[in-house]
Amino acid sequence: MVTSPMGILLFVAALFRVIKSPKRTETLTRMVVAFIATLLAICLPAAVLRIGDSEPWGRLTGLVGLLVAVIVGQWHSRSPKASA
């Protein structure tokens, strides 16, 4: 199985967000929660409704989850409360 270049870029961006954040553990926690919530929000309905093949759904869900985690990390580290 080959990892997509977009997945590698999003993973590196997520690591960069955590490293550059003033409150690392809080940012990491929010990113993990966002990732898991995205996985559940996309995978569960697809599995229950049996929409299409499960492997592409899993890959797409992983990429979307990483994207949401990076966005949440960026949003949290740029908020005024995170730097205070």
C-alpha positions in Angstrom: 0.0 0.0 0.0 1.4 3.4 -1.0 0.8 6.5 1.1 -0.5 9.5 -0.9 1.7 12.6 -1.1 -1.2 14.7 0.2 -1.3 12.5 3.3 2.4 13.0 3.9 2.1 16.8 3.5 -0.9 17.0 5.9 0.9 14.9 8.5 4.0 17.1 8.3 1.8 20.2 8.5 0.1 18.7 11.6 3.5 18.1 13.2 4.6 21.6 12.4 1.4 23.0 13.9 2.0 21.1 17.2 5.7 22.1 17.4 5.1 25.8 16.7 2.1 26.1 19.1 2.6 27.9 22.4 0.4 25.3 24.2 1.5 22.0 22.6 -0.6 19.6 24.6 -3.8 21.5 24.3 -3.3 22.0 20.6 -2.5 18.3 20.1 -5.6 17.3 22.2 -7.9 19.5 20.1 -6.3 18.2 16.9 -6.8 14.5 17.9 -10.4 15.2 19.0 -11.1 16.9 15.6 -9.5 14.0 13.7 -11.5 11.3 15.6 -14.7 13.3 15.3 -14.2 13.6 11.5 -13.5 9.9 11.2 -16.6 9.0 13.0 -18.7 11.6 11.2 -17.7 10.2 7.8 -17.0 6.5 8.3 -20.0 5.5 10.5 -22.7 6.7 8.0 -20.8 5.1 5.1 -20.5 1.8 7.0 -24.1 1.8 8.2 -25.5 2.7 4.8 -22.9 0.5 3.0 -22.1 3.1 0.5 -19.5 2.0 -2.0 -16.2 0.3 -1.3 -14.8 0.6 2.2 -11.1 1.1 1.3 -11.5 4.3 -0.7 -13.8 5.7 2.0 -11.2 4.9 4.6 -8.4 6.7 2.6 -10.6 9.7 1.9 -11.7 9.9 5.5 -8.1 9.8 6.7 -7.1 12.7 4.4 -10.1 14.7 5.4 -9.5 14.0 9.1 -5.9 15.2 8.7 -7.0 18.3 6.9 -9.5 19.1 9.7 -6.9 18.4 12.4 -4.5 20.8 10.7 -7.2 23.5 10.4 -8.2 23.1 14.0 -4.5 23.3 15.1 -3.9 26.4 13.0 -7.1 28.0 14.4 -6.2 27.1 18.0 -2.6 28.3 17.8 -3.7 31.6 16.2 -6.4 32.4 18.7 -5.7 35.1 21.2 -6.4 32.8 24.2 -3.8 30.3 23.0 -0.9 32.8 23.1 -1.9 34.3 26.5 
